[in-house]
Amino acid sequence: MSHREYRVLTAVGPDRPGIVQEVSRVLLECGANLEDSRMAILGGEFALIVLCAGPATALESLLSRTPALEASLGLRVTLKPTSGPSGGGAFLPYRLRVTGVDRPGIVAAVSAVLAAARVNVASLESRVQNAALSGTPMFQLTAELQVPSEVALASLRRDLGRVADDENLDLQLEAG
């Protein structure tokens, strides 16, 4: 079997139906495997991040086809070498949920606590939606965290709780 290499493909551009199908078709035709992905519509733009794997020849073929992919889909596409998925480590998986009235700085305040505790953010999704009755812009954040096993959870909860109190947020941290 050929040596597997990994690339991260990112693409951003105007949203329209068929983007996922076209990108996944090109990956298949090149002989690359789509191993992990995140895709979302942000405003009027579609963004995707894909971990591709395969033999070097497949990934070289994919690189040679990115200009045509950009032209046909109207996307800006990049392909970056990376390592394969890590085997894990000494961390505990946790899920963080934060909600409250939207205002600038919520993500910065929460992520500062996480960074200070050396907690890795494996994924983070946030959005603002208007409350049903009042129309008030409400912020929602969900994150998958990798908490190092040496981190005192009580201390992390206390520090996150301070941010929640200061910013008037509802915050939940639970084992994931």
Secondary structure by P-SEA (a helix, b strand, c coil): ccbbbbbbbbbbccccccaaaaaaaaaaaaccccccccccccccbbbbbbbccccaaaaaaaaaaaaaaaaacccbbbbbbbbcccccccbbbbbbbbbccccccaaaaaaaaaaaacccccbbbbbcccccccccbbbbbbbbbbccccccaaaaaaaaaaaaaaabbbbbbbcc
